[in-house]
Amino acid sequence: MRKTLIFLTLIFAAFSLNAATLINNVKGYTLNPEGNLVTFSSLLIDQGKVKALDPESSPVEAEIIDGNGHVMLPGLIDAHGHLLGLGDNLLKVDLRNTSSEKEAAQAVAEYALGKAHLDWITGRGWNQELWSDRAFPKKSSLDKLNIDKPIWLIRVDGHAGWANSKALELAGVTKSTRAPAGGEIIRDAQGNPTGVLIDNAMSLIEKHLPHESANVMHAQLRAAGEHLLSQGITSMHDAGIGHKVYTFYLAKAVEEKLPLRVYAMVSATDPQLDQILERGNIIDPQGMLVIRSVKAYGDGALGSRGAALLKPYSDAQHQHGLLLTPKDDMPTLFNKVIGAGFQLNYHAIGDKANRLALDQFEQTFKMAGGKDLRNRIEHAQVIAIRDLPRFAELGVLPSMQPTHATSDKNMAEDRVGKERIKGAYAWQTLLKSGVRVPLGSDFPVELANPFYGLHAAVTRQDRDNQPVKGWYPEEALTLEQAFKGFTLDAAYAAHMEEEIGTLTPGKWADFILVDQDIFNISEKDIWKTQVLQTWIAGKEVFKRPQQ
């Protein structure tokens, strides 16, 4: 019997909801329960929920707000992100836009100035694939900065880290150190660590990082929340939290201080996983916090050649990638999580990791059931052609991120070759097979702006309109399909389609006002959309300052 804890009910009973509000003079778009696009010009809100679209009348006491002809959309949902990771990224050195190893090191040097209070210098965002030499960075470029502190810089995808000699020394990583299973220590010709550690080897450094306090997490939450609300995101799926964050989120929910709706996935590697499963699902009646899923880790990322492939990498014939969860451990993990009534969301990027996940889902469903939990494969990035129909057959949702395709287009085919790329980033093929495709960004790996994701989904181009005809454009989505992926299908992937995802009477009044009509402009301009206002449960939570 599945256990569900709704212990927040009494605490949230006093949650203050707005009285009736009528917002008129808008150009509104939403989806109906069948997923078809509908339009409206006014929205009536009562007790934080949608009362009616285009009502014939409104309560006498209703507050009337002029929408000034702006476009209204349902609040957008990011089906895969890292909330505190984004906050951390916003508070630390950002290497996303660096064009070389030297420039990245210089950014670290500038950040370190005036940071005498920090024990470590940390950051994220470097991507050697965007540098001219496309080579992994080295500790020597950080050592030259003469910063007498350990330095640890996470690659943009979160699957590799770059350390200086001080950090390696502190962690005891030397020529004789063996990488843990599912990890790799990059070495020079003499076998010495160069400073880059991949996937599970990152733990050799990270276990020495200062522990994050509640104050730090609060600052991260505040920074991430403000940013996401400004981008029109009213709900997000947090892909992998430990027990400390689990407890932190519960406290923030009780205090009514979660800035947006959070559907949190418990990390499968957390030492307290069994206790969390025993407590059962956490479902807040106000929908601000739901914890009923587990995030497991199948492999690494394509950019660092950590994605597990059935055959060797096309540009590195000696490498097959890394399995972060050994195949033999998968049955126990799947059966335990699904048997506890938790949705299992499995990170799989390479075709081998995806096949192993699909195989194990199939076996677990036969033995223990659980197909109704709407289990997911996170990323589902490179899939063997014969495995594509299996998502629909098994009812496993491919949770995908459109901007990954436009970010990876310069290296993905190099990694997997012309044949395997046919099963990569296959959004349209998967939709046509009959499965829903929830969409997100994987922030802070990618930028959180959902209009960047909508643009990438329908054009298969970057924001410089490259390539001209789109990258494998046959896999592009229509705008309505992409819109559904960021609204109704993302809500469905969280078992929340009856509460959010559309502006349907009875659902929470989560919506945004934007500055242009995305359904009546050139597709190449979708990414330029600016959010003017963001509302959650009938309450304005963000308003863009007037220029």
Disulfide bonds with the S-S distance in Angstrom:
none
